[in-house]
Amino acid sequence: MFSNPDFRVFDIHAHLPYKLLLSSYKNHELVTRYGKERSERMRLTWDFPAVEEQGEEAARPLIERWVDELDKYNIAGLNFLTALDNDNLAEQISIYPDRFTGFAYHPIENEDASIELRRAVDELGLRGYKLFGPLTQIPFDSPSLDPVWAFLAERRLPVLIHFGMLGHAGGIVHHPNINPLAIFNTARAYPDIPFIIPHFGAGYFQELLHLSWSCPNVYIDTSGSNQWVRWMPYELNLETLFRKTYELLGPERIIFGTDASGFPRGYPYRYLQDQVRVCRELRFPEADIELIFGNNARRLLKLPVGKAVGSTNA
């Protein structure tokens, strides 16, 4: 897949089990049934395994199974964005510090958000911060959030914020913080913070490009199946997403991810294959492909470029 035999992929976007509270209407029987029907249709379309698991493999520690997945597909490292809490995430990834990194994940509205973020970084060794725009109930430029942004800027730590459609079918499509432009004032006020927006904006691709045009500290994460393109009123596909992003931003601000999230599906290698194929069909130079599929993430996470997570060799 890569012409350089020493290059290995680093994936910036994965999840350990966590709770995602969308809204009260999600529990309505009609919405729940609708979501399950569409999820099953997508599972069959992508030929993903069913969710039921039994036996010894299902009982193995989750982090052990992720190591096996990385080895199976020759992936150097994986960055987990979420877990049950910051301590849980740090505990799991500490077992294999040469393969995994992690971000803090807790509500930014909490009074102690900046204190918890500092603890997560300084005591737990986490390397950034994960937020969901449509789950954040106050504006990102609220003065009460300044201590969080100030700490991230001081340390030049990345923050990955999900904007756009959230959840499976029946999820959130309307919220004051659903548009990537909701972070505009903050991104301009704190240019030392790398803001990573995943899934090419998940329905807000134009707005994300506009944000990136204005703010050189905004990065675009390619993660997931990007099935949201099917819900746009005009034709859009993975090739167009990569081509427009590359033309307008260059390779240094595009970061590969899969949104890997559990078993039995495991590592969605097909997403990596599709994305590399598109980049090669667009004739991206090899050095740019290596930036996109690992070295940009390593740079933001302060890892040695081109090396495994725990390597100390430059």
N, C-alpha and C positions, 0 to 999 in steps of 0.2 A: 504493500500500500504506500510505503514511503521509500524514496530512493536512498536516503541516508540510513544505513543499517544501525547507526547509533541513536537515531531519534526515536522517542517513544511518546505516545499521547499522554497528555495530562488533561483530565476532565474536571471542569470547575463546578459542575452542577449535578449534585446527587442528594438524596434524602435518606436518612434513617427514619424509622417510624415516628410520627408526630401527630398532634391533633390540629386540624384545620377547621375552625368554626366559621362557616360561611355566613349563614343567617338563619333566622327562625323558619323561614318558608321552606328551607331545604328539607325539612322533615315531613312536609305535606305528602300524603300518599301518592298523589298524581305526579308531583315533581320527582319524588324518589323513584317511582316506576319508570318515568321517562328517562331519567339519568341512567338507570341500570340498563334499559333497552339500548340506548345509544352506546354505552360503554361496551356492551356485549357485541354490538355491531362492529365497533372499532377493534375489539380483540380478535374477532374472526377475520377482519380485513387484514390485520397485521400478523395473523397467525401466532398470537401470543398465547401462552398456556393459561388454563383456567386457574382461578385463584385458590382452589382447594389444594392443600398439601398435607401429606401424612408421611410417617416413616422416619427413619434415622436422619435423613438429610434435612428434613424440616425442623428437626429438633436441635441441629447444630447451632452454635453461636453465630449470630448474624454476621459479625465482622469477619469470621473465618470463611464464611461463604463468599463474602465480597472479595477477599484475597484470592480465592480460587477463581472467581470471575475475572479479576484483573489479569491473573496469570494465563487464563484460558485465551484471552484476547490480546495479550501482550500490551496491556495498558500500564503505564508507569505509576500513575497516581490518580486519586479521586478526592475531590473536595466535597464534604457533606455540609449542607446548608442548614439542616434542621435535625432535631431529635426530640425526645421527650422534654429535655431541658438542657442547659449548657453543660452541667456536670455529667449528665448521661452521655452526651456527645463526646466530651473530652475523654471520659473513661474508656469508651469504645475505641476511639481512634488511637489512644495512647498505646494500645497493644501492638499496633503496627505503625509506628511513627514514620517509617520509611515509605509507606504507601498511601497514607491518608492525612488530610488536613481538614479543618472544620471552621465554620463561622458561628458566632453567637447568634442566638435566635430567641428574642423575648420582646414584648411590646414596647415600642419606643415611647408610648404615652405614660408608662409607669414613672412614678416620682423618682425611683432609684435607677432608671434606665441607664444613665451614664455611669453610675457606680457599678452596676452589674456588668456593663460592657467592659469597663476597666478591669474588673476581676476576671472576666472571661479571657481577656487578652493576657494580662500580666500573670495570673495564677494558673489558668487552665491551658494557656498556650494557643488559644483560638486566633485566627488570622483575619477576621473581618466580621461583618454584620449582615444579617439577612432580615428583610422586611417584606411585607405584602402591602402594596398601596391600597387595594380595596378593603383591607382589614385595619387600616390606620384611620382612626376616627377624627383626627385633627389635622389641620394643614401642616405640611412638612416645614414650612417657614415660621411656624409658631415660635415665639421667643422661648417658651418652656423647653423646646428641643435643642436650644443652642448648646448646652453642655455636651450633648451627644455628638453633634457635628464638630464641635471644637476639639473633642478628643480624637475623633476619626481623622480630622485634618492634621492635628499635631503629630499623629503617628503615621499619617499617609496610608491609612487602612482602607481597603475596598469595602463598599456596601452594595449588596445586590438586592434590588427592589423589584419584585414582580408587579408589573402594571398590566392592564388589559384584562381580558376574560379570565375568570378564576374558577377552577373546579371543573367537574365534568358537566355535561349538558344539564341544564337546570341551575347552573351556578350563577355567579355575579357578573352582570354586564353593565351595571350602572352604579356609580359611586363618585363622590367628589374627588377621590384620589385614584381613579382608575386610569387616568390619562398620564403618560410619561411626563407631559408638560407640568404636572403637579410638582415636580422636583426642580423646575427651572430656577426659581429664585434661590433655592438652597445650593444648587450646583454652581450657580454664578457666584454666590457669596463664599463658597468653600472650594476653590479650584484645586486644592491639594488633596481632596477626596476623590478617588476613582469611583464613579457611580456605574455599576454594571446593570444593564436592563436586559432581562432574559427573553427568550422566545421571539426575538426580532420585534418585540413590542406587543405580541399577542393581540393583534387587531388594530394596533395603533402604530403601524409602521411609518406612515408619513409623519406623524407627530414625533416619533422617535428620531427620525432623520433630521427634522427641524431642530430638536433639542441638541442633537449631536453636532449640527452645524454651528450652533451658538456656543456650545460648551465642549472644549477639547478634553475635558476630564470625564466624558461619558463614553462608556464602552458598550458594545452590543454582544450579547450572549446568544448563541445559535440553538440552544437546547430544545429537546423534545421532538415530537413528530411534526410540529408546526401545522397541525390539522386546522388551526384557526383560519388558514388562507381560504378554506372552502366556504367560509362564512362572510367573505368580502364580496361586495357587489361588482367587482371587476376581477379579471383573471390575474392570479398571483400564484407563483410557485417557488420552490426552493432555489431554483436557478436565478430567478429575478431578485429574490431577497439577497442572495450572496453578491450578485453582480452590482446592484445598486449600492449596497453597503460598502463594497470594496471600492467602487468608483468614487464615492463621496467621502469615505473615511480613511481609506487605505487599509493595509493589513494589520497595522499595529493596534487597532481598537476593536478587532473582532476576536471573540473568545469562544472556543468550542465547549459545548456541554451536551449531555444527553437527557438530563432529568431522570436518571436512573433512580428507582424508588423502592425496589423490593423484589421478593420472590413469590411465586416461581418464575416470574419473567426474567429476573436477573439483569445482567448488563445488556441494554438494548443496542447491541453491536450494529444492527441494521442502520440505526441513525448515523453512526460514524461512517459506515460505508457509503450511505447516500450523500453525506455532506462532502466527504473527500472526493467522491465521483464528480459532484457538481464543480468543485474547485478545479479539478483536473480538466473537465470539459471546458471551463472558462479559461484554461491555460494560465492559471496563477503560477508564478515562479515557485520553485521548491522552497526557497527560504521563506516566502510569505506563507506557504502552507504550514511550515513548521511553526511560524509565529501563531497562526490561528489555532492549530491543534495541540498546543502545549506551551510554547515559550512565552506567549503573552500572559497566560495564567501564572506561569512560574514567576514572571517579573512582578506582577501585582502582589503575589503571595510571598514575595521575597525568598524564593527558592532558587537554587542554582539552575541556570538555563540549560536545558538539555539533559539534566541529571534526575535521578530518582528523588523522591521527597526528602529522604533523610540523608542524602549525600552531602559530604562536606568538601568535595573536590570542585574546584571552579572549572 
